[in-house]
Amino acid sequence: MATAIAPSIPRPSRPEDAPSDTNSTWLIEGGMDRERMLDMDRLVAPVRQRSFLVIAAALLLCGPWLGWWTIVPLAVAGVVFKLADDAVGRVTHPEYLLFAAWAGSEVMIEVSVALTGGPKSPAMAWFAIPIVTLSARFPLRGVLLGVGVTVALMVAVAFGVDAHAVIVHPPLLIMPLALTIAVAILSTALMQSDVRHRSEAVIDQLTGMLNRNSLADRTVELAHQSERTGQTVGLIVGDLDNFKRVNDEHGHATGDAVLQDVAYMLRKQLRAFDLAYRIGGEEFLVLLPGADLAQTAAMAERLRRGVAADTVGGGLRVTMSFGVSASRPGDAFDYAAVCAQADAAMYEAKRKGRNEVCGG
């Protein structure tokens, strides 16, 4: 079906005119914030593993004085994070899973503190360690919630184990609390600056989508993940039909508005853990972890219909052509090969008359 372009109306629509993101939750305000959270969590994961090794070494060195069993809560926290990392790509709202795993690590620290002297435990300062990672993944409200949870755990373990010691010598609790809150303030300020600069590098400034710069790291991670789990990965390449006509007939400002609105429509149709990228002028790419070829084609058809069904750019009707491909079950995800197949399928959709989905 050929693309139809309706007459424009005076004011092009903007992303802020669109309805609120249906994927938003109390912890995450929308799909793009969730994508940034997942991207930062992937960066934090290897650093967290190294910090676990440092803590484990400290516990082993202190074993003769504190007891060798102190390694158990750390091992439990490691297992909790591993389970969360494995499941994060399969849940609709991964922010809740990640926050629960984070809170679990603070609970394990509380257990260690309780069993090594309560407010007199040298592990009291360890409550501040997980605080560092909060602002890397969550907005300010998530940081405040995490700090509130941590403060409550610290007060509970201090008074629950040895209230007399805290009453006689309040600095036992005051100093660790001050350290924890100060770490939260400093890490949040630093992370907000880092996220701002990182976003400028990996986020397409026009559409708010991830850009080509952020694609390489994610595809490498998916390759490793699929090699380990045998999970398939679907890939969709989509290109706006006759976009040059939009710019020629209605101007580049309207063309930009069309791209913004189409980007919003695409994100609105995707699952929380799917990732959408703008990889060229009017070309988009979507990664679907866990999707086979049939599921990928079904999602592409959903995207095609979503774009064709509504007006964009202040009253224009546009269509998109999509090419789909997917890795084979049990094989590692080969991004170059799968993308080449999807790209070829997209051009086949163009040759068939546009506004089509073709499989590679």
N, C-alpha and C positions, 0 to 999 in steps of 0.2 A: 504493500500500500504506500503510495507516495505521500510525502509530507504536505500537510496543508498549513498555510500560514494565514491567520485571520488578521484583519485590520487592527492596528494598535490603538490603545486609548492613551490619553495624554501622559499619565504618570506611571512609570514602571514600578512594579511591586518590589519590595525589599525584603530580606530575610526577617527583619523585625516585624513585618506585617503578617508573617505566617503564624499559624497557631503554635502553641507551646509544644515542645518535644514530648511525645507520648512515652518515651523511654526514660524520662526524668524521674528521679527518686529524691528522697530527702538528702541523701549523701551526695548524689551526682545530679547536676542540673540538666544534663542532656547528653545526647549521643556523642558529641565531640569531646565533652569532658570525660566521658567513659573511655573513649579511645585514648585520650591523653593519659588517663589513669593506668590503663593496661600497658601502654607504652612505657611509662615510668616504672611500673611494677616489674616489667621485664628487665629494666636496667638495674633495679634495686636487688633483684634476686641473687645474682652472683656475689654482690657486696655483702648481703645478709649471710650467705653461706660462709664467707671468710670471717665475718664477725662471730659466727657460731663456733668456728674453729678456735678463735682467740679465747672465747669464753670457756670452751671445753678444756683448752690447755691450762687456763687459770684454775679451773676446778680440779683438774688432775694434780697440779702442783700443790694445791691446798688440801688435797685429800687426807693427808695425815692429821690435819687439824680439824677440818670440817666434816670429814667422812666421805668415802668414795661414792656413796649413794647420791650425792648432790648432782651427779651427771645425769641422773634419771629425768628430772624435770626438763633439762635442756634437750634431751633426746626426744621427749614427748613433744616439745615445741617444734623441733625439727620435723617430726612426722606430721604434725598438724599443718605446717607450711607446705610440706611436700604434697599432701592430699589436696590442699587448696590450690596449689599451682597446677596440679593435674586436672582439677575439675573446673578451673576458672573459665575455660573456653566452652563449657557445656551448659552454663547457667545463664538465665536471662538477665539477672542483675548481679554481676560478679562483685560489685562493690560491697555488698553485704557479706559475701564469702570472705573477701580479703580483710574486711574490718573484723569479722569474727576470728579469723586466724591471728590477726594482730592482737586482739584482746586476749586470745588464748595464750599468747607469749607472755603478756603481763601477768596473767593468772599463774603461769608456771613460775615466774619470778616471785610472786607472792608466796607460793608454796615453799620455794627455796628459802626465802626470808623467814618464814614462819618456823621452819625446821632448823634454822641456824642462829636463832636468838632474837627474832622479831626486830624491835627497834635498835638493838645492839648489833645486829648482823652486818657484816661488811658488805653484804649483797644489797643493802638498801639503796645504794646509789645506782644499781643496775636497772631500776625502774625507768631511768632516763634514757636507756639505750634504745628501746623501741620507739620512743617519742621522736627520735631523729627521722624515722621513715614515714611518719604520719603525713607531713606536709608534702612529701614527694608524690603522694597518691590522692589525697583528699583535699577539698577546698577548706576554707577556714572553719566552717561548721563541723566538719569531720575532725579537724585538729582539736577544736574546743571539746567535742564529745570525747575524744581519746584522752585528752588531758584530764577531763572530769572523771573518767573511768579510772585512770591511773591514780589520781589523788584519793579517790574513794578506797581503792585497794590498799594504798599506803597507810591511810589513817586506820583502816580496818585491821590490817595485820599488826600495826604498831600497838594499838590499844587492845586488840584481841589477845596478843601474846604476852605483853608486859606493859599494861597501862600504868603501873606504878613507876616504871623507869621513865616513861614519857612525861608524867606529871612532875617527877622530881627533876628531870633534866630535859626540858622541851627541845633543845637543839638537836636531840636524837632524831626528831621528826621534822623540825623546821628546816634544817639544812638540806636533807634530801629532797624535801618538797620544793625548796627554792631552786635547787639544781635542776630538777625536772621541769619546772615552769620556765626557767631561764633558757634551757635547751630548746623547749618548744618555741619560745619567742625568736631566738636566734635562727633556728633551723627553718622556721616558717618564712622569715624575711629573706634568708639566703635562697631558699627553694623557689619563692615567688619570682625572684630575679632570674634564677636559672631557667625556670619554666617559661618566662617571658622571652628570653633570648633563644631558648630551644624551639619555642613555638614559631618564632620568626623564621627558623631554619627549616622546619619540617611541616609547617602548616601553610597551605595555600591561602594567601591573604585575601583573595577575592571571594572564594566559596567557603572558607573555613574547613575544607577537607584536608586530610593528610596529602602531602605532595610526593613526588618521586624520590626525594632525598630520604624519606622515612621508609620507603618500600624495601630497600635492600636488606636492612637489618631484620625486618619482619619475615621476609621470605627465607632467610637463612635459619631463623628460629623455627619456622614451620617445617623446613626440611629436616632439621634435627628431631623435632617432635614427631613427625610422621615416620621417620626411620625407627624411632623407639617404640611407637605405639601401633604402627601400621594404619593409622588414620588417614583417610582420604582428604584432599584439599581441593575445593572447587575454585575456579577462577572465571570471572566475567569481564569482558572488555566491551564497553559501550561507547558509541560515538553519535553525537547529535546529527541528524539528517539535515542537509542543506543549510548548515549554520552560516555559511558565507552570505547567503541571501538575507538572513536576519540583519547582519552587520551592514550590508550594502543598502538595504531598503529602509531600515529603521534606525541605524546609527549604532556606534559602539557602546554607548551608554545603555541602550536597550539590550544589546548583546550581552553585556555584563550582567544585567538584571536577569536575563534568561538563564545564564550559567548559575547564578546564585539560587534561583528558584528550582532549577533542575537538581542541583546538588542537595537541596533540602528535601525534595521529593524522594531522591534515591536513599538518603539516610533514613527517612521516615519508614521506608519499606523493609529495611534490613533488621536482622536480629542484633541484639546488644553486642555480641562478640564478633560479628562480621566487620570487616574493615574496608572502607571506601576511600579511594584515592583519585585525585585529579592529576593525570599524568601528561596531559597535553592541553592544547587550546580548548577543544570541545570533547576531549576523550577522557573517559573515566575507567577505573579498574576496581573490581571488588574481589576480595579474598573471602572464601567461605570455609573456614576450618570444619572438618567433619562431614562435608557435603560430597556426595558422589555426583556423577555426570547428570543423572536424572533430576536430582534435587537442585543442582546448579542451574539446569535449564528451566526448572519450574520457578526459581527465584528470578532469573532473567526475564521470564515472561511476565512475572508480577511487576518487575521494574518497568518493562516496556509499556504495560497497560497503565501503570501509575502516571508515567510521563504523558502518554497520549490522552489521558482522560481529563486533564485539567489545563487551564491557561497559565502561561508564565510571562514574565517580562511586561506585565501590564496589559494583557489581553491577547497575547500570541498563542497559537497552538503549534507545538513542535512534536516531533517523534524522534526515536532513537533506534539504531540498529545494534544488536548485541551478538557477540560471539562467546561461546562457552566451552570450557574444557575442564578436566579434573584428573588428578593423579589416580593411579590404580591402587586398589586395596593391597596393603602389604608393601608397597613400594615407597621409597622416600620421595618427597615432593620435589620435583625438578622444575623450578620456576621458569627457567628459560624455555624448556620444551613445552610446558603446559601453556605458557603465555603465547608462544608462537602459534600453537594450535588454535587458541581462542581468538587471536588476532586474525588468523586466516579465515576462521569461521565468521568473524564480524564483517570482513570484506565480502564474503559470500552472501551475507545478509544484505549488504548494499547492492550487490549485483542482482539479487532476486527482487529488488524493488523498494528496499528500505522498510523501516518499521517492522523488522523481522528479528527472530531469534534463531541462530543456527549453531549446531553443535560441532565441536572439533574432535 
